[in-house]
Amino acid sequence: MGDPDSIGIHVRNSHEAELHVVLYRGGWADVDYIASIDDAGVIPAPAMTSAQVFAALLDTCVERVFGLHVTIE
C-alpha cells in the first residue's frame, strides 16, 4: 500500500449543514459546502503550502458553514 494522494474531511451538524474538504498531495484543496437549502457551493482555497495554511482554511470554512469561530491547532 502506497502513500495516499488525498485525505478528506466531512463535517455535518444536526441541521444538515455539511462541509467537505479534500486535501491533495499536490498542495491544493477542494472545499464544498451546504449551509442551508439556499446556501451551498464551493469555497475557494489558497495553495496549501503548510499545515498552518490548511488549519486556517479549516477555521474559515467551519466559521462560514456552521457559524462557529474555532481555532484548530
N, C-alpha and C positions, 0 to 999 in steps of 0.2 A: 504494500500500500504506500503510495507516494504522498507528498505534501499536498494539501488541498489548494485549489485555485481560488476558493472564496469561502466566506463564512457569513451566515445570515442571522439576523436578529428579528424576531417577531414579537411585538408587544401589543396586547389587547386589553381594554378595560371592560367593565361591566356594561357600559353604554354603547358597546360595539365599535368604539373608535379603535383604529388599528394603525400600527406603524411597522413597515417592513424596511430593513436596512441590510443591504448586501455589500460587504467589503471585499474587494477583489485584490488578489496578489499584485496586480499591475499598478496599484496605487490610486484607484478610484472607488467610488461608492455609488450605488443606486439607492434612492430613497423614494418609497411610495407610501401614501397615507390615505386614510379615510377618517376625518374628524367628525363628520356628520353626513347626512344624505345630500346636503348641498355644498359640502366642502371636502373635496378629495382631489388627489393629483400627485404630482412629483415635486419634491423639494430639491433644488439644485445643491450639489455638493462640490466643495473645492477639492483640489488634488489632495490625496491622503499621504502627506509627507512624514507624519509621525503619529504616535499613539495619542499625543495631546491634541492634534488636529481632529482625529477621529472622536475623541472624547468630547470636544467642543461641538462637533456635528451632532452627536447624540444628545447633548444638552439642549441644543437649539431645536432639534426635532421633537423631543419629548415636550418641551415647553409649547411649541407650535401646535402639536396634535392634541395633547392632553391638558394644556393649560397649567402644567406643573413646572415650577422652577426647581430643578435639581442640579447637583454637580456630581458628575461621575468621575471618580479618581481611580 
